[in-house]
């Protein structure tokens, strides 16, 4: 559920695409919002959230490697 402080920013669901660079340890090293014209407060919330995530890193053979992934958030003010 989204905090009520976001209610003034949108009244219907918003989709936010974020490109993440995940390092060989599974940590997010870079995150960029790809969705154009997004309210800055929503963009910051999406970026702040993703930077806390951990992933199982991609592998080349038996070795973990850095990779990029695009994540789509659905931000719904009614859920």
PyMOL Python script that loads the backbone (N, CA, C, O; Angstrom):
from pymol import cmd

cmd.read_pdbstr("""\
ATOM      1  N   UNK A   1       0.843  -1.180   0.000  1.00  0.00           N
ATOM      2  CA  UNK A   1       0.000   0.000   0.000  1.00  0.00           C
ATOM      3  C   UNK A   1       0.885   1.240   0.000  1.00  0.00           C
ATOM      4  O   UNK A   1       1.882   1.303   0.720  1.00  0.00           O
ATOM      5  N   UNK A   2       0.518   2.208  -0.801  1.00  0.00           N
ATOM      6  CA  UNK A   2       1.285   3.448  -0.881  1.00  0.00           C
ATOM      7  C   UNK A   2       0.944   4.366   0.282  1.00  0.00           C
ATOM      8  O   UNK A   2      -0.213   4.440   0.696  1.00  0.00           O
ATOM      9  N   UNK A   3       1.936   5.062   0.810  1.00  0.00           N
ATOM     10  CA  UNK A   3       1.640   6.046   1.851  1.00  0.00           C
ATOM     11  C   UNK A   3       0.695   7.117   1.317  1.00  0.00           C
ATOM     12  O   UNK A   3       0.743   7.467   0.138  1.00  0.00           O
ATOM     13  N   UNK A   4      -0.164   7.633   2.192  1.00  0.00           N
ATOM     14  CA  UNK A   4      -1.143   8.647   1.789  1.00  0.00           C
ATOM     15  C   UNK A   4      -0.489   9.916   1.269  1.00  0.00           C
ATOM     16  O   UNK A   4      -1.133  10.692   0.562  1.00  0.00           O
ATOM     17  N   UNK A   5       0.768  10.143   1.600  1.00  0.00           N
ATOM     18  CA  UNK A   5       1.435  11.361   1.136  1.00  0.00           C
ATOM     19  C   UNK A   5       1.552  11.405  -0.380  1.00  0.00           C
ATOM     20  O   UNK A   5       1.774  12.476  -0.945  1.00  0.00           O
ATOM     21  N   UNK A   6       1.406  10.259  -1.058  1.00  0.00           N
ATOM     22  CA  UNK A   6       1.476  10.243  -2.516  1.00  0.00           C
ATOM     23  C   UNK A   6       0.131  10.536  -3.178  1.00  0.00           C
ATOM     24  O   UNK A   6       0.082  10.760  -4.388  1.00  0.00           O
ATOM     25  N   UNK A   7      -0.953  10.538  -2.416  1.00  0.00           N
ATOM     26  CA  UNK A   7      -2.292  10.739  -2.975  1.00  0.00           C
ATOM     27  C   UNK A   7      -2.423  11.987  -3.847  1.00  0.00           C
ATOM     28  O   UNK A   7      -3.093  11.920  -4.877  1.00  0.00           O
ATOM     29  N   UNK A   8      -1.820  13.118  -3.490  1.00  0.00           N
ATOM     30  CA  UNK A   8      -1.981  14.303  -4.348  1.00  0.00           C
ATOM     31  C   UNK A   8      -1.318  14.178  -5.724  1.00  0.00           C
ATOM     32  O   UNK A   8      -1.612  14.975  -6.615  1.00  0.00           O
ATOM     33  N   UNK A   9      -0.446  13.210  -5.911  1.00  0.00           N
ATOM     34  CA  UNK A   9       0.326  13.126  -7.143  1.00  0.00           C
ATOM     35  C   UNK A   9      -0.375  12.375  -8.273  1.00  0.00           C
ATOM     36  O   UNK A   9      -0.024  12.560  -9.438  1.00  0.00           O
ATOM     37  N   UNK A  10      -1.354  11.537  -7.954  1.00  0.00           N
ATOM     38  CA  UNK A  10      -2.042  10.792  -9.003  1.00  0.00           C
ATOM     39  C   UNK A  10      -3.334  10.207  -8.465  1.00  0.00           C
ATOM     40  O   UNK A  10      -3.451   9.942  -7.268  1.00  0.00           O
ATOM     41  N   UNK A  11      -4.313  10.002  -9.352  1.00  0.00           N
ATOM     42  CA  UNK A  11      -5.615   9.482  -8.938  1.00  0.00           C
ATOM     43  C   UNK A  11      -5.930   8.123  -9.565  1.00  0.00           C
ATOM     44  O   UNK A  11      -6.881   7.459  -9.152  1.00  0.00           O
ATOM     45  N   UNK A  12      -5.150   7.710 -10.545  1.00  0.00           N
ATOM     46  CA  UNK A  12      -5.323   6.395 -11.161  1.00  0.00           C
ATOM     47  C   UNK A  12      -3.957   5.706 -11.192  1.00  0.00           C
ATOM     48  O   UNK A  12      -2.934   6.363 -11.003  1.00  0.00           O
ATOM     49  N   UNK A  13      -3.929   4.399 -11.426  1.00  0.00           N
ATOM     50  CA  UNK A  13      -2.647   3.683 -11.408  1.00  0.00           C
ATOM     51  C   UNK A  13      -1.623   4.284 -12.371  1.00  0.00           C
ATOM     52  O   UNK A  13      -1.961   4.750 -13.460  1.00  0.00           O
ATOM     53  N   UNK A  14      -0.379   4.260 -11.941  1.00  0.00           N
ATOM     54  CA  UNK A  14       0.747   4.757 -12.730  1.00  0.00           C
ATOM     55  C   UNK A  14       1.762   3.621 -12.834  1.00  0.00           C
ATOM     56  O   UNK A  14       2.060   2.950 -11.846  1.00  0.00           O
ATOM     57  N   UNK A  15       2.283   3.416 -14.033  1.00  0.00           N
ATOM     58  CA  UNK A  15       3.327   2.415 -14.234  1.00  0.00           C
ATOM     59  C   UNK A  15       4.665   3.128 -14.335  1.00  0.00           C
ATOM     60  O   UNK A  15       4.804   4.118 -15.054  1.00  0.00           O
ATOM     61  N   UNK A  16       5.642   2.613 -13.607  1.00  0.00           N
ATOM     62  CA  UNK A  16       6.973   3.216 -13.576  1.00  0.00           C
ATOM     63  C   UNK A  16       7.984   2.153 -13.970  1.00  0.00           C
ATOM     64  O   UNK A  16       8.081   1.113 -13.318  1.00  0.00           O
ATOM     65  N   UNK A  17       8.738   2.407 -15.034  1.00  0.00           N
ATOM     66  CA  UNK A  17       9.802   1.500 -15.456  1.00  0.00           C
ATOM     67  C   UNK A  17      11.129   2.019 -14.924  1.00  0.00           C
ATOM     68  O   UNK A  17      11.464   3.193 -15.083  1.00  0.00           O
ATOM     69  N   UNK A  18      11.880   1.120 -14.287  1.00  0.00           N
ATOM     70  CA  UNK A  18      13.178   1.471 -13.715  1.00  0.00           C
ATOM     71  C   UNK A  18      14.215   0.488 -14.233  1.00  0.00           C
ATOM     72  O   UNK A  18      14.030  -0.725 -14.132  1.00  0.00           O
ATOM     73  N   UNK A  19      15.311   1.011 -14.789  1.00  0.00           N
ATOM     74  CA  UNK A  19      16.427   0.159 -15.224  1.00  0.00           C
ATOM     75  C   UNK A  19      17.413   0.065 -14.067  1.00  0.00           C
ATOM     76  O   UNK A  19      17.872   1.076 -13.535  1.00  0.00           O
ATOM     77  N   UNK A  20      17.730  -1.175 -13.689  1.00  0.00           N
ATOM     78  CA  UNK A  20      18.666  -1.429 -12.598  1.00  0.00           C
ATOM     79  C   UNK A  20      19.933  -2.060 -13.139  1.00  0.00           C
ATOM     80  O   UNK A  20      19.886  -2.918 -14.019  1.00  0.00           O
ATOM     81  N   UNK A  21      21.057  -1.631 -12.610  1.00  0.00           N
ATOM     82  CA  UNK A  21      22.314  -2.330 -12.826  1.00  0.00           C
ATOM     83  C   UNK A  21      22.599  -3.090 -11.544  1.00  0.00           C
ATOM     84  O   UNK A  21      22.740  -2.499 -10.473  1.00  0.00           O
ATOM     85  N   UNK A  22      22.682  -4.405 -11.665  1.00  0.00           N
ATOM     86  CA  UNK A  22      22.916  -5.285 -10.525  1.00  0.00           C
ATOM     87  C   UNK A  22      24.340  -5.802 -10.625  1.00  0.00           C
ATOM     88  O   UNK A  22      24.732  -6.352 -11.654  1.00  0.00           O
ATOM     89  N   UNK A  23      25.122  -5.628  -9.554  1.00  0.00           N
ATOM     90  CA  UNK A  23      26.518  -6.065  -9.600  1.00  0.00           C
ATOM     91  C   UNK A  23      26.637  -7.566  -9.353  1.00  0.00           C
ATOM     92  O   UNK A  23      25.637  -8.245  -9.117  1.00  0.00           O
ATOM     93  N   UNK A  24      27.849  -8.071  -9.407  1.00  0.00           N
ATOM     94  CA  UNK A  24      28.100  -9.508  -9.262  1.00  0.00           C
ATOM     95  C   UNK A  24      27.784 -10.021  -7.863  1.00  0.00           C
ATOM     96  O   UNK A  24      27.712 -11.231  -7.651  1.00  0.00           O
ATOM     97  N   UNK A  25      27.593  -9.114  -6.903  1.00  0.00           N
ATOM     98  CA  UNK A  25      27.202  -9.513  -5.548  1.00  0.00           C
ATOM     99  C   UNK A  25      25.693  -9.478  -5.346  1.00  0.00           C
ATOM    100  O   UNK A  25      25.202  -9.871  -4.288  1.00  0.00           O
ATOM    101  N   UNK A  26      24.951  -9.010  -6.351  1.00  0.00           N
ATOM    102  CA  UNK A  26      23.500  -8.943  -6.249  1.00  0.00           C
ATOM    103  C   UNK A  26      22.964  -7.619  -5.741  1.00  0.00           C
ATOM    104  O   UNK A  26      21.758  -7.480  -5.534  1.00  0.00           O
ATOM    105  N   UNK A  27      23.839  -6.642  -5.536  1.00  0.00           N
ATOM    106  CA  UNK A  27      23.416  -5.318  -5.067  1.00  0.00           C
ATOM    107  C   UNK A  27      23.096  -4.414  -6.249  1.00  0.00           C
ATOM    108  O   UNK A  27      23.709  -4.520  -7.312  1.00  0.00           O
ATOM    109  N   UNK A  28      22.129  -3.524  -6.052  1.00  0.00           N
ATOM    110  CA  UNK A  28      21.792  -2.537  -7.076  1.00  0.00           C
ATOM    111  C   UNK A  28      22.845  -1.437  -7.028  1.00  0.00           C
ATOM    112  O   UNK A  28      23.018  -0.778  -6.002  1.00  0.00           O
ATOM    113  N   UNK A  29      23.543  -1.243  -8.132  1.00  0.00           N
ATOM    114  CA  UNK A  29      24.604  -0.233  -8.210  1.00  0.00           C
ATOM    115  C   UNK A  29      24.142   1.029  -8.907  1.00  0.00           C
ATOM    116  O   UNK A  29      24.715   2.100  -8.707  1.00  0.00           O
ATOM    117  N   UNK A  30      23.112   0.910  -9.724  1.00  0.00           N
ATOM    118  CA  UNK A  30      22.607   2.071 -10.434  1.00  0.00           C
ATOM    119  C   UNK A  30      21.131   1.823 -10.727  1.00  0.00           C
ATOM    120  O   UNK A  30      20.725   0.700 -11.027  1.00  0.00           O
ATOM    121  N   UNK A  31      20.341   2.878 -10.637  1.00  0.00           N
ATOM    122  CA  UNK A  31      18.915   2.781 -10.938  1.00  0.00           C
ATOM    123  C   UNK A  31      18.492   4.058 -11.645  1.00  0.00           C
ATOM    124  O   UNK A  31      18.802   5.161 -11.195  1.00  0.00           O
ATOM    125  N   UNK A  32      17.779   3.900 -12.760  1.00  0.00           N
ATOM    126  CA  UNK A  32      17.310   5.041 -13.543  1.00  0.00           C
ATOM    127  C   UNK A  32      15.850   4.849 -13.906  1.00  0.00           C
ATOM    128  O   UNK A  32      15.453   3.785 -14.382  1.00  0.00           O
ATOM    129  N   UNK A  33      15.056   5.879 -13.681  1.00  0.00           N
ATOM    130  CA  UNK A  33      13.658   5.850 -14.091  1.00  0.00           C
ATOM    131  C   UNK A  33      13.603   6.052 -15.601  1.00  0.00           C
ATOM    132  O   UNK A  33      14.193   6.995 -16.128  1.00  0.00           O
ATOM    133  N   UNK A  34      12.899   5.170 -16.291  1.00  0.00           N
ATOM    134  CA  UNK A  34      12.752   5.250 -17.741  1.00  0.00           C
ATOM    135  C   UNK A  34      11.441   5.907 -18.155  1.00  0.00           C
ATOM    136  O   UNK A  34      11.296   6.338 -19.298  1.00  0.00           O
ATOM    137  N   UNK A  35      10.495   5.985 -17.242  1.00  0.00           N
ATOM    138  CA  UNK A  35       9.179   6.537 -17.540  1.00  0.00           C
ATOM    139  C   UNK A  35       9.270   8.054 -17.692  1.00  0.00           C
ATOM    140  O   UNK A  35       9.680   8.742 -16.758  1.00  0.00           O
ATOM    141  N   UNK A  36       8.893   8.581 -18.855  1.00  0.00           N
ATOM    142  CA  UNK A  36       8.987  10.034 -19.056  1.00  0.00           C
ATOM    143  C   UNK A  36       7.897  10.795 -18.297  1.00  0.00           C
ATOM    144  O   UNK A  36       6.811  10.270 -18.049  1.00  0.00           O
ATOM    145  N   UNK A  37       8.204  12.013 -17.944  1.00  0.00           N
ATOM    146  CA  UNK A  37       7.242  12.953 -17.353  1.00  0.00           C
ATOM    147  C   UNK A  37       6.629  12.449 -16.052  1.00  0.00           C
ATOM    148  O   UNK A  37       5.471  12.746 -15.756  1.00  0.00           O
ATOM    149  N   UNK A  38       7.381  11.703 -15.288  1.00  0.00           N
ATOM    150  CA  UNK A  38       6.890  11.172 -14.020  1.00  0.00           C
ATOM    151  C   UNK A  38       7.082  12.209 -12.927  1.00  0.00           C
ATOM    152  O   UNK A  38       8.096  12.906 -12.890  1.00  0.00           O
ATOM    153  N   UNK A  39       6.115  12.305 -12.048  1.00  0.00           N
ATOM    154  CA  UNK A  39       6.241  13.209 -10.914  1.00  0.00           C
ATOM    155  C   UNK A  39       7.527  12.878 -10.157  1.00  0.00           C
ATOM    156  O   UNK A  39       7.774  11.708  -9.866  1.00  0.00           O
ATOM    157  N   UNK A  40       8.349  13.872  -9.830  1.00  0.00           N
ATOM    158  CA  UNK A  40       9.627  13.622  -9.157  1.00  0.00           C
ATOM    159  C   UNK A  40       9.499  12.871  -7.830  1.00  0.00           C
ATOM    160  O   UNK A  40      10.377  12.078  -7.491  1.00  0.00           O
ATOM    161  N   UNK A  41       8.433  13.101  -7.082  1.00  0.00           N
ATOM    162  CA  UNK A  41       8.260  12.395  -5.805  1.00  0.00           C
ATOM    163  C   UNK A  41       8.035  10.903  -6.032  1.00  0.00           C
ATOM    164  O   UNK A  41       8.545  10.076  -5.275  1.00  0.00           O
ATOM    165  N   UNK A  42       7.279  10.556  -7.065  1.00  0.00           N
ATOM    166  CA  UNK A  42       7.059   9.142  -7.381  1.00  0.00           C
ATOM    167  C   UNK A  42       8.336   8.499  -7.903  1.00  0.00           C
ATOM    168  O   UNK A  42       8.643   7.357  -7.564  1.00  0.00           O
ATOM    169  N   UNK A  43       9.075   9.228  -8.724  1.00  0.00           N
ATOM    170  CA  UNK A  43      10.352   8.714  -9.234  1.00  0.00           C
ATOM    171  C   UNK A  43      11.313   8.441  -8.087  1.00  0.00           C
ATOM    172  O   UNK A  43      11.962   7.395  -8.054  1.00  0.00           O
ATOM    173  N   UNK A  44      11.408   9.371  -7.152  1.00  0.00           N
ATOM    174  CA  UNK A  44      12.315   9.201  -6.009  1.00  0.00           C
ATOM    175  C   UNK A  44      11.900   7.996  -5.167  1.00  0.00           C
ATOM    176  O   UNK A  44      12.753   7.227  -4.726  1.00  0.00           O
ATOM    177  N   UNK A  45      10.600   7.829  -4.943  1.00  0.00           N
ATOM    178  CA  UNK A  45      10.119   6.687  -4.160  1.00  0.00           C
ATOM    179  C   UNK A  45      10.488   5.368  -4.829  1.00  0.00           C
ATOM    180  O   UNK A  45      10.918   4.431  -4.157  1.00  0.00           O
ATOM    181  N   UNK A  46      10.323   5.289  -6.145  1.00  0.00           N
ATOM    182  CA  UNK A  46      10.673   4.066  -6.874  1.00  0.00           C
ATOM    183  C   UNK A  46      12.170   3.795  -6.782  1.00  0.00           C
ATOM    184  O   UNK A  46      12.580   2.662  -6.529  1.00  0.00           O
ATOM    185  N   UNK A  47      12.989   4.827  -6.985  1.00  0.00           N
ATOM    186  CA  UNK A  47      14.444   4.653  -6.926  1.00  0.00           C
ATOM    187  C   UNK A  47      14.904   4.275  -5.525  1.00  0.00           C
ATOM    188  O   UNK A  47      15.739   3.385  -5.367  1.00  0.00           O
ATOM    189  N   UNK A  48      14.371   4.937  -4.516  1.00  0.00           N
ATOM    190  CA  UNK A  48      14.756   4.626  -3.135  1.00  0.00           C
ATOM    191  C   UNK A  48      14.425   3.180  -2.794  1.00  0.00           C
ATOM    192  O   UNK A  48      15.196   2.506  -2.110  1.00  0.00           O
ATOM    193  N   UNK A  49      13.286   2.710  -3.268  1.00  0.00           N
ATOM    194  CA  UNK A  49      12.885   1.333  -3.008  1.00  0.00           C
ATOM    195  C   UNK A  49      13.846   0.338  -3.659  1.00  0.00           C
ATOM    196  O   UNK A  49      14.301  -0.606  -3.013  1.00  0.00           O
ATOM    197  N   UNK A  50      14.152   0.552  -4.939  1.00  0.00           N
ATOM    198  CA  UNK A  50      14.985  -0.418  -5.657  1.00  0.00           C
ATOM    199  C   UNK A  50      16.402  -0.484  -5.116  1.00  0.00           C
ATOM    200  O   UNK A  50      17.037  -1.537  -5.179  1.00  0.00           O
ATOM    201  N   UNK A  51      16.900   0.598  -4.596  1.00  0.00           N
ATOM    202  CA  UNK A  51      18.284   0.604  -4.093  1.00  0.00           C
ATOM    203  C   UNK A  51      18.454  -0.253  -2.843  1.00  0.00           C
ATOM    204  O   UNK A  51      19.579  -0.549  -2.443  1.00  0.00           O
ATOM    205  N   UNK A  52      17.356  -0.647  -2.233  1.00  0.00           N
ATOM    206  CA  UNK A  52      17.412  -1.510  -1.049  1.00  0.00           C
ATOM    207  C   UNK A  52      17.316  -2.991  -1.411  1.00  0.00           C
ATOM    208  O   UNK A  52      17.547  -3.850  -0.561  1.00  0.00           O
ATOM    209  N   UNK A  53      16.986  -3.289  -2.635  1.00  0.00           N
ATOM    210  CA  UNK A  53      16.770  -4.665  -3.049  1.00  0.00           C
ATOM    211  C   UNK A  53      18.082  -5.414  -3.233  1.00  0.00           C
ATOM    212  O   UNK A  53      19.131  -4.823  -3.490  1.00  0.00           O
ATOM    213  N   UNK A  54      17.991  -6.735  -3.092  1.00  0.00           N
ATOM    214  CA  UNK A  54      19.109  -7.637  -3.385  1.00  0.00           C
ATOM    215  C   UNK A  54      18.609  -8.675  -4.382  1.00  0.00           C
ATOM    216  O   UNK A  54      17.460  -9.113  -4.328  1.00  0.00           O
ATOM    217  N   UNK A  55      19.495  -9.053  -5.289  1.00  0.00           N
ATOM    218  CA  UNK A  55      19.156 -10.005  -6.342  1.00  0.00           C
ATOM    219  C   UNK A  55      20.139 -11.164  -6.336  1.00  0.00           C
ATOM    220  O   UNK A  55      21.250 -11.050  -5.819  1.00  0.00           O
ATOM    221  N   UNK A  56      19.722 -12.270  -6.910  1.00  0.00           N
ATOM    222  CA  UNK A  56      20.654 -13.337  -7.237  1.00  0.00           C
ATOM    223  C   UNK A  56      21.301 -12.884  -8.544  1.00  0.00           C
ATOM    224  O   UNK A  56      20.601 -12.698  -9.540  1.00  0.00           O
ATOM    225  N   UNK A  57      22.618 -12.705  -8.561  1.00  0.00           N
ATOM    226  CA  UNK A  57      23.260 -12.143  -9.758  1.00  0.00           C
ATOM    227  C   UNK A  57      23.171 -13.074 -10.970  1.00  0.00           C
ATOM    228  O   UNK A  57      23.024 -14.290 -10.849  1.00  0.00           O
ATOM    229  N   UNK A  58      23.266 -12.441 -12.140  1.00  0.00           N
ATOM    230  CA  UNK A  58      23.364 -13.204 -13.387  1.00  0.00           C
ATOM    231  C   UNK A  58      24.670 -13.994 -13.359  1.00  0.00           C
ATOM    232  O   UNK A  58      25.576 -13.688 -12.583  1.00  0.00           O
ATOM    233  N   UNK A  59      24.755 -15.000 -14.204  1.00  0.00           N
ATOM    234  CA  UNK A  59      25.967 -15.826 -14.233  1.00  0.00           C
ATOM    235  C   UNK A  59      26.413 -16.035 -15.670  1.00  0.00           C
ATOM    236  O   UNK A  59      25.608 -16.142 -16.595  1.00  0.00           O
ATOM    237  N   UNK A  60      27.707 -16.087 -15.815  1.00  0.00           N
ATOM    238  CA  UNK A  60      28.332 -16.554 -17.058  1.00  0.00           C
ATOM    239  C   UNK A  60      29.111 -17.789 -16.658  1.00  0.00           C
ATOM    240  O   UNK A  60      30.154 -17.708 -16.010  1.00  0.00           O
ATOM    241  N   UNK A  61      28.581 -18.936 -17.059  1.00  0.00           N
ATOM    242  CA  UNK A  61      29.167 -20.180 -16.572  1.00  0.00           C
ATOM    243  C   UNK A  61      28.910 -20.266 -15.076  1.00  0.00           C
ATOM    244  O   UNK A  61      27.769 -20.167 -14.624  1.00  0.00           O
ATOM    245  N   UNK A  62      29.979 -20.449 -14.312  1.00  0.00           N
ATOM    246  CA  UNK A  62      29.851 -20.531 -12.858  1.00  0.00           C
ATOM    247  C   UNK A  62      30.111 -19.206 -12.161  1.00  0.00           C
ATOM    248  O   UNK A  62      30.027 -19.126 -10.935  1.00  0.00           O
ATOM    249  N   UNK A  63      30.425 -18.168 -12.923  1.00  0.00           N
ATOM    250  CA  UNK A  63      30.820 -16.885 -12.330  1.00  0.00           C
ATOM    251  C   UNK A  63      29.665 -15.885 -12.288  1.00  0.00           C
ATOM    252  O   UNK A  63      29.001 -15.665 -13.301  1.00  0.00           O
ATOM    253  N   UNK A  64      29.421 -15.275 -11.121  1.00  0.00           N
ATOM    254  CA  UNK A  64      28.432 -14.197 -11.068  1.00  0.00           C
ATOM    255  C   UNK A  64      28.956 -12.970 -11.811  1.00  0.00           C
ATOM    256  O   UNK A  64      30.140 -12.645 -11.727  1.00  0.00           O
ATOM    257  N   UNK A  65      28.065 -12.290 -12.539  1.00  0.00           N
ATOM    258  CA  UNK A  65      28.449 -11.113 -13.320  1.00  0.00           C
ATOM    259  C   UNK A  65      27.407 -10.008 -13.126  1.00  0.00           C
ATOM    260  O   UNK A  65      26.268 -10.264 -12.735  1.00  0.00           O
ATOM    261  N   UNK A  66      27.826  -8.787 -13.407  1.00  0.00           N
ATOM    262  CA  UNK A  66      26.907  -7.652 -13.383  1.00  0.00           C
ATOM    263  C   UNK A  66      25.930  -7.772 -14.551  1.00  0.00           C
ATOM    264  O   UNK A  66      26.248  -8.362 -15.583  1.00  0.00           O
ATOM    265  N   UNK A  67      24.756  -7.212 -14.373  1.00  0.00           N
ATOM    266  CA  UNK A  67      23.746  -7.244 -15.431  1.00  0.00           C
ATOM    267  C   UNK A  67      22.790  -6.071 -15.256  1.00  0.00           C
ATOM    268  O   UNK A  67      22.834  -5.347 -14.261  1.00  0.00           O
ATOM    269  N   UNK A  68      21.932  -5.909 -16.244  1.00  0.00           N
ATOM    270  CA  UNK A  68      20.890  -4.892 -16.161  1.00  0.00           C
ATOM    271  C   UNK A  68      19.538  -5.563 -16.311  1.00  0.00           C
ATOM    272  O   UNK A  68      19.396  -6.568 -17.008  1.00  0.00           O
ATOM    273  N   UNK A  69      18.551  -4.988 -15.646  1.00  0.00           N
ATOM    274  CA  UNK A  69      17.181  -5.486 -15.716  1.00  0.00           C
ATOM    275  C   UNK A  69      16.250  -4.281 -15.637  1.00  0.00           C
ATOM    276  O   UNK A  69      16.556  -3.286 -14.979  1.00  0.00           O
ATOM    277  N   UNK A  70      15.114  -4.384 -16.315  1.00  0.00           N
ATOM    278  CA  UNK A  70      14.092  -3.345 -16.217  1.00  0.00           C
ATOM    279  C   UNK A  70      12.934  -3.911 -15.396  1.00  0.00           C
ATOM    280  O   UNK A  70      12.402  -4.982 -15.687  1.00  0.00           O
ATOM    281  N   UNK A  71      12.567  -3.161 -14.368  1.00  0.00           N
ATOM    282  CA  UNK A  71      11.472  -3.532 -13.473  1.00  0.00           C
ATOM    283  C   UNK A  71      10.323  -2.563 -13.706  1.00  0.00           C
ATOM    284  O   UNK A  71      10.539  -1.356 -13.813  1.00  0.00           O
ATOM    285  N   UNK A  72       9.111  -3.078 -13.785  1.00  0.00           N
ATOM    286  CA  UNK A  72       7.927  -2.222 -13.919  1.00  0.00           C
ATOM    287  C   UNK A  72       7.158  -2.242 -12.597  1.00  0.00           C
ATOM    288  O   UNK A  72       6.737  -3.296 -12.118  1.00  0.00           O
ATOM    289  N   UNK A  73       6.989  -1.054 -12.023  1.00  0.00           N
ATOM    290  CA  UNK A  73       6.169  -0.877 -10.834  1.00  0.00           C
ATOM    291  C   UNK A  73       4.767  -0.466 -11.260  1.00  0.00           C
ATOM    292  O   UNK A  73       4.601   0.292 -12.215  1.00  0.00           O
ATOM    293  N   UNK A  74       3.776  -0.957 -10.565  1.00  0.00           N
ATOM    294  CA  UNK A  74       2.421  -0.420 -10.703  1.00  0.00           C
ATOM    295  C   UNK A  74       2.127   0.287  -9.388  1.00  0.00           C
ATOM    296  O   UNK A  74       1.998  -0.349  -8.342  1.00  0.00           O
ATOM    297  N   UNK A  75       2.024   1.596  -9.454  1.00  0.00           N
ATOM    298  CA  UNK A  75       1.688   2.388  -8.281  1.00  0.00           C
ATOM    299  C   UNK A  75       0.201   2.703  -8.357  1.00  0.00           C
ATOM    300  O   UNK A  75      -0.252   3.406  -9.261  1.00  0.00           O
ATOM    301  N   UNK A  76      -0.546   2.178  -7.403  1.00  0.00           N
ATOM    302  CA  UNK A  76      -1.999   2.333  -7.421  1.00  0.00           C
ATOM    303  C   UNK A  76      -2.433   3.070  -6.164  1.00  0.00           C
ATOM    304  O   UNK A  76      -2.245   2.559  -5.060  1.00  0.00           O
ATOM    305  N   UNK A  77      -3.011   4.262  -6.305  1.00  0.00           N
ATOM    306  CA  UNK A  77      -3.400   5.032  -5.129  1.00  0.00           C
ATOM    307  C   UNK A  77      -4.556   4.409  -4.353  1.00  0.00           C
ATOM    308  O   UNK A  77      -4.849   4.839  -3.237  1.00  0.00           O
ATOM    309  N   UNK A  78      -5.212   3.410  -4.922  1.00  0.00           N
ATOM    310  CA  UNK A  78      -6.369   2.798  -4.274  1.00  0.00           C
ATOM    311  C   UNK A  78      -6.054   1.442  -3.650  1.00  0.00           C
ATOM    312  O   UNK A  78      -6.960   0.752  -3.182  1.00  0.00           O
ATOM    313  N   UNK A  79      -4.795   1.057  -3.638  1.00  0.00           N
ATOM    314  CA  UNK A  79      -4.473  -0.250  -3.033  1.00  0.00           C
ATOM    315  C   UNK A  79      -3.463  -0.088  -1.937  1.00  0.00           C
ATOM    316  O   UNK A  79      -3.067  -1.072  -1.312  1.00  0.00           O
TER     317      UNK A  79
END
""", "prot")
cmd.dss("prot")
cmd.show_as("cartoon", "prot")
cmd.util.cbc("prot")
cmd.orient("prot")
